Amino acid sequence: MTMTPEERIAELLRALPEPPMGWVEAAKQLPAARRELETILERIERDEHFRELVAADLEAMLRAEGVEPSPVVVAHLRRRLES
């Protein structure tokens, strides 16, 4: 019996080792983090004072909002703000 491409992919995936727990936990947190960043971007667009705070010190604003200003988060926001 010949396997379909999907069955072959499933077989190969089952053969992989389990991902590290840190990866799993990070993946679970991604949707909430994206929503939070979108909320911050929307606030930047509509609130001039907040936009000034971001321009003055993005990292401090993130901390004040309860967001860890990791290099990935800061780079993502800077890219979005430049576009």
GUBASE-360094 format. One record per residue (C-alpha): x, y, z. Coordinates in nm, 4 decimals, padded with zeros to 6 digits. Layout:
// GUBASE-360094
<<X,Y,Z>>
...
This chain:
// GUBASE-360094
<<00.0000,00.0000,00.0000>>
<<00.1382,00.3397,-00.1028>>
<<00.1396,00.6249,00.1479>>
<<-00.0098,00.9596,00.0617>>
<<00.2194,01.2603,00.0993>>
<<00.0248,01.3617,00.4104>>
<<00.0741,01.0183,00.5678>>
<<00.4448,01.0328,00.4909>>
<<00.4729,01.3755,00.6516>>
<<00.2867,01.2455,00.9576>>
<<00.5230,00.9494,00.9790>>
<<00.8278,01.1759,00.9593>>
<<00.6865,01.4141,01.2202>>
<<00.6237,01.1262,01.4616>>
<<00.9883,01.0254,01.4244>>
<<01.1113,01.3655,01.5449>>
<<01.2064,01.4093,01.9099>>
<<00.9694,01.6128,02.1258>>
<<01.0450,01.9849,02.1246>>
<<01.1992,02.1408,02.4353>>
<<00.9395,02.2549,02.6893>>
<<01.0644,02.6127,02.6558>>
<<00.9676,02.6115,02.2887>>
<<00.6251,02.4729,02.3681>>
<<00.5616,02.7352,02.6364>>
<<00.6846,03.0164,02.4101>>
<<00.4545,02.8991,02.1302>>
<<00.1590,02.9026,02.3697>>
<<00.2353,03.2631,02.4649>>
<<00.2682,03.3948,02.1091>>
<<-00.1014,03.4656,02.0372>>
<<-00.1443,03.6712,02.3551>>
<<00.1821,03.8574,02.2929>>
<<00.0758,03.9429,01.9378>>
<<-00.2604,04.0750,02.0615>>
<<-00.0848,04.2853,02.3240>>
<<00.1544,04.4325,02.0678>>
<<-00.1343,04.5090,01.8310>>
<<-00.3132,04.6880,02.1170>>
<<-00.0019,04.8950,02.1850>>
<<00.0328,04.9801,01.8142>>
<<-00.3326,05.0882,01.7958>>
<<-00.2849,05.3070,02.1029>>
<<00.0252,05.4641,01.9470>>
<<-00.1776,05.5503,01.6365>>
<<-00.4629,05.7187,01.8247>>
<<-00.2908,05.8755,02.1298>>
<<-00.0426,06.1539,02.0574>>
<<00.0954,06.1640,02.4149>>
<<00.1524,05.7889,02.4126>>
<<00.3248,05.8209,02.0736>>
<<00.5593,06.0824,02.2261>>
<<00.6421,05.8431,02.5128>>
<<00.7248,05.5719,02.2598>>
<<00.9448,05.8078,02.0601>>
<<01.1276,05.9162,02.3762>>
<<01.1939,05.5673,02.5147>>
<<01.0288,05.2606,02.3636>>
<<01.1779,05.0203,02.6170>>
<<01.0586,05.2258,02.9165>>
<<00.7093,05.2506,02.7685>>
<<00.6967,04.8729,02.7236>>
<<00.8035,04.8170,03.0849>>
<<00.5380,05.0647,03.2009>>
<<00.2807,04.8636,03.0042>>
<<00.3995,04.5403,03.1663>>
<<00.5704,04.4075,02.8544>>
<<00.9266,04.2735,02.8697>>
<<01.1232,04.4778,02.6128>>
<<01.3074,04.1822,02.4645>>
<<01.5148,04.2475,02.1522>>
<<01.2547,04.0638,01.9414>>
<<00.9634,04.2711,02.0766>>
<<01.1519,04.5996,02.0382>>
<<01.2635,04.5154,01.6832>>
<<00.9092,04.4121,01.5861>>
<<00.7594,04.7370,01.7175>>
<<01.0290,04.9500,01.5554>>
<<00.9667,04.7828,01.2181>>
<<00.5916,04.8337,01.2513>>
<<00.6340,05.1956,01.3539>>
<<00.8599,05.2677,01.0564>>
<<00.6088,05.1374,00.8043>>
